[in-house]
Amino acid sequence: MSKLRRQINANTPSVVETQNLIDLKAVTGNLYESISIVGKRANQINVTLKEELHNKLEEFASHTDSLEEIHENKEQIEISRAYEKMPNPAIMATHEFIEGKIYYRKNNDNDLFR
C-alpha cells in the first residue's frame, strides 16, 4: 500500500464537512490564499492517485485487440472500487491544510521582476 493511501485511510474523513472560514483564513491571513493552497495540493493529490491507479491497472491490461480475450478481472475491479471509496482529493487537501501538514511559501512580489 502506498504512503499516500496509508495516510488517507488513517485519519481522513470520506464525507464533506463544513469548515470554519475564519480558521482557514487564520493560517495564511488571507482566505483566498488559503483556498489557493488547498486547491494546488488537491491537484497534486489527484495526479498522484491517478498515476498510482493507472500503474496498478496497467498490470492487467492486455495489449491485443481480440474480442475473445476481453474478460472481467476480479482483482482489477477490487482495485478500482478501493480508489472510488477514497475521499475526494479536495477533502484530503483541506484536512492536511487544517492539520498543518502542507508546506507552502509566499514569493515576494519584488523578486518576480528582477
Secondary structure, DSSP 8 states (H G I E B T S, - for coil): --HHHHHHHHH--SS-----HHHHHHHHS-HHHHHHHHHHHHHHHHHHHHHHHHHHHHTT------GGG----HHHHHHHHHHHHS--HHHHHHHHHHHT--------GGGGG-
